[in-house]
Every structure is written in C-alpha cells, then in structure tokens.
Amino acid sequence: MDFFTLKSVEEARVEFLGAVTRRMPAERVAREEALGRITAAPVPAPEDLPPFPRSSVDGYAVLSADTFGASEGLPAYLTVTAEIPMGQVSAVPLHPGEAQKIATGGALPEGADAVVMVEHTEQSAPDEIAVLRPVSPGENVMQRGEDCRAGEPLLPAGRMIRAQEAALLAHAGVREVDVVRRPRVAIISTGDELVPPEEAPGPGQIRESNGQAMRALVLRDGGEPHYLGLARDDEQEILSLLRQGLAYDLVLISGGSSVGARDLTSRLIDQLGSPGVLVHGVQLKPGKPTILAVCDGVPVVGLPGHPVSAQVVYGLFVAPLLRQMQGLPPEPEFRPTVRARLTKNVASAAGRTDVVRVRLFRKDGEVWAEPVHGKSGLISTLVRADGFLIIPSAREGLLAGDTVEVEVLA
C-alpha cells in the first residue's frame, strides 16, 4: 500500500470499522462485578417492583373518599388507629373514617388507597387528625409493580451498567447478569530509544509511556488490556509480538508507524493474515502515519510513536472500535461538550482534519478555549488540556472569537 495515498478520517473509519466483524460473546458475572459492563441480553425482573404498595411520603394512610372536600376551613376528621413500623405490615386493616401513621417507604395497610402528607394535617386530639387537603386515589403511593412488572425487562440489551443500574439490579434481587465479554487488547510498544518506565534511561533514550496510556484508555473503554512488551526496531522481535497478539481480540502497536520504521511495521502486519493493511496514512494532524489493518479477523492498529498523536488516533479509531465490538454504536449519542470562544487564530490545511488541544477558562461570564500548542511528543500538553476541538477537512482554520464545540477530556 502506498503510504502517501492518504485517506480522510471519515473514509478510514468507515473502511476500518466496516471490515471488523468480530463481536464479543456473552458471559455471566456476579452483580458486584458488572459495573461498567454492557448487558448482553435484556435483564428480566424476577418480581414486581415494588412488591407491595408503598408510601412515597411521611403522613397518614387513608381512604381517599374520606378526604373529599376537605379544606383548612372545613377539615376532615379521622381517627388514628395505628402507627405502621418500618419493615412491617399493619396488624389491623383500615376502615372508613380511620387513618394510620406511615413513613416514607412504608407498606400501605389493607383498605387504604392514598396517603395524606403530614404537612397537610393537624393533630386535633391524641388519637385524631384534621385533614386540611383532599387526596385522590393512589396519591402519594408507589403501586405494586409501578417500577417494573415481573418478567418485564429491568434493563435492555446494550446498556452500560452504571451505579444506578447496579442499584436497580440489587433492588430486584438479581444476583448475576449476562454481559458482553471485555475485548482482550494486546498492547505492543516498539523503538530502540525506549526503556521501561521503571528503568533509568541512558544517553539518547527515553522512558516508554504509550503502553501505560493505552492500558488506561482501554480500561476506560471497557476493554481488558494485556501489555505484551517492548520490542526493539528488529523485524523478528516485532513479528514475534505481533503473532502473539493475534491470540487476542485487538492489537495495538505503537512506535512503528513513524518515518523509518513505518514500512517495516506495515509489511510485518501484512504477513499476519488477510486482508492485511487497509489504511496507511490519514489526512490527520497529529496522527498522519496511522496504520489500520485486519488480519484473519483480528483488527490491528499501528499508532504513531509520539504520545499525543497516539492518543488522538486512539480516540478517533480505537475507542469507536471497542464500542462496536461490545455491541454498541461506534459513537455515543451524546458526548460531554461545552461551547466556548476561541482566544486566537488556529491555522489548518484544507483537506486535513486537525485535532486541537485546548485549555478552558471563564472570563466575563463566557467560556473561552485557549489552544495548547506543542509538538506531538510533549506529553505535558495533554495534561494541560481540558479538551479538544476538531477542525474538519473542509475548513482552513478558525478565527479568534469563533464559537467552537469543545469535547471535554474524561
């Protein structure tokens, strides 16, 4: 493949994602281990929720007909016959002309069909209340099955289990959940100049950081990272690790798509299986020397060695792929974004997509975005940035004062 036959970001994404047919199978996990996982099938409710009518306020359980017409000038007087303990049911049924004191979440007694808020009552005698406002049938009551009926889906397929979903599963007594297996991602770093992070670099050497960044990003996006190691710019070392990577669901190799090593990496990836390299070179800054491939069903992504470029390429190609492999749309329907005004001009070449890191700040009641400039090897620019904006290929830059959409970094 000719490296200089560059494809647009959108062309490359469509071709790459369309060529990846691998989807993750389901596995059953304990509810406590399901946080952040994707449901593989609808989760049915084992019982009605709530399992009995419950009060949604502190007050008095009543028969609603006894309160019709009640007002502050002409209250309805009811005899208080019981106080319902939390976690128990009333020992006596409710009859017309009676009320029973109840707390939020308490079970309604037999015969009651509504709850009067305590704020809408007055104590008229030791065992009597005056109701100052009427209630209608079902008012201030959570009916049996109102949250979910037995057999109905608590959660649909394809739903990420967050804290609120986990709480609902616990509330329903669900102990295990069928979820999509996490994609197992092989991570490989290459480069003669690199040493492991725990080692002191010698002259001309630097510590390897892309492996750490990729592990964190893969975990964030629901994958299971497996760092296979650091290879020198040696054909046999790289090929050995790449072949090991084919045992996983996705392979990320960084450092081999820059000038000098790019042809070697591309050629080695092509040896792994068909169809091989689909894209080598994207109209993107930073991230031009990206490699996208599928080898006998396993997607392989060659990330630039520069840390900023590698993370930009990950966000545009790898994050959507991991979502797709887990049965989700490649792009979320909503992203955390903020509209801001640009502090200075930003140049861009026509026909190229530019990803610009920005720092956000407020001034005079407005949100401003200040470009964070720096070469793609400067990791500190990533730390200083609060988000990024994308200049599409059809634009030739942005002007100071323009209103832009900034995607906030997680």
RAPEKA-V596273 format. One record per backbone hydrogen bond with DSSP energy under -0.5 kcal/mol. CO is the residue of the C=O (numbers start at 0). NH is the residue of the N-H. If there is no record, write none. Layout:
BEGIN
<<CO NH> <CO NH>>
END
This chain:
BEGIN
<<0 2> <1 4> <3 5> <6 282> <7 11> <8 12> <9 13> <10 14> <11 15> <12 16> <13 17> <14 18> <15 18> <15 19> <16 19> <18 20> <24 180> <26 178> <28 176> <29 32> <30 33> <33 36> <36 160> <37 179> <38 157> <41 43> <42 153> <42 154> <44 150> <48 146> <48 147> <49 144> <52 107> <53 141> <54 104> <57 117> <58 101> <59 115> <60 99> <61 63> <61 112> <61 113> <62 65> <63 66> <63 67> <64 67> <66 69> <69 133> <73 70> <74 76> <75 130> <77 128> <78 80> <78 98> <81 100> <82 84> <84 87> <87 106> <94 97> <96 78> <98 80> <98 81> <99 60> <100 83> <101 58> <102 105> <105 54> <108 111> <109 93> <112 137> <113 61> <115 59> <116 119> <117 120> <119 131> <119 132> <121 123> <121 129> <124 127> <126 79> <127 123> <127 124> <128 77> <128 130> <129 121> <129 131> <130 75> <135 138> <137 140> <138 114> <139 55> <140 142> <141 53> <142 145> <147 48> <148 151> <151 44> <154 42> <155 158> <158 38> <159 161> <160 35> <161 165> <162 166> <163 167> <164 168> <165 169> <166 170> <167 171> <168 172> <168 173> <169 172> <174 30> <176 28> <176 178> <177 39> <177 40> <178 26> <182 184> <182 223> <183 185> <183 248> <183 249> <184 225> <185 251> <186 227> <186 228> <187 253> <188 230> <190 193> <192 205> <194 207> <195 198> <198 200> <201 204> <205 194> <208 212> <209 213> <210 214> <211 215> <212 216> <213 217> <214 218> <215 219> <216 220> <217 222> <218 221> <222 224> <223 184> <225 186> <225 227> <228 188> <228 230> <230 190> <231 233> <233 237> <234 238> <235 239> <236 240> <237 241> <238 242> <239 243> <240 244> <241 245> <242 245> <243 246> <244 247> <248 298> <249 185> <250 300> <251 187> <252 302> <253 189> <254 257> <257 260> <257 261> <260 264> <261 265> <262 266> <263 267> <264 268> <265 269> <266 270> <268 271> <269 272> <273 295> <275 293> <278 291> <280 6> <281 283> <282 352> <284 354> <286 289> <287 281> <287 289> <289 280> <290 301> <291 277> <291 278> <292 299> <293 275> <293 295> <294 297> <296 298> <297 294> <298 250> <299 292> <300 252> <300 302> <301 290> <302 254> <302 256> <305 309> <306 310> <307 311> <308 312> <309 313> <310 314> <311 315> <312 316> <312 317> <313 317> <313 318> <316 320> <317 321> <318 322> <319 323> <320 324> <321 325> <322 325> <322 327> <323 326> <324 23> <334 336> <335 407> <337 405> <339 403> <340 368> <341 400> <345 397> <348 351> <352 284> <353 355> <353 390> <354 356> <355 388> <356 371> <357 385> <357 386> <358 369> <360 367> <362 365> <365 362> <366 340> <367 360> <367 369> <368 342> <368 370> <369 358> <370 372> <374 377> <375 307> <375 308> <376 378> <377 380> <378 381> <378 382> <379 383> <380 384> <385 408> <386 357> <387 406> <388 355> <388 390> <389 391> <390 353> <391 394> <392 350> <397 345> <398 401> <401 341> <401 403> <403 339> <403 405> <404 406> <405 337> <405 407> <406 387>>
END
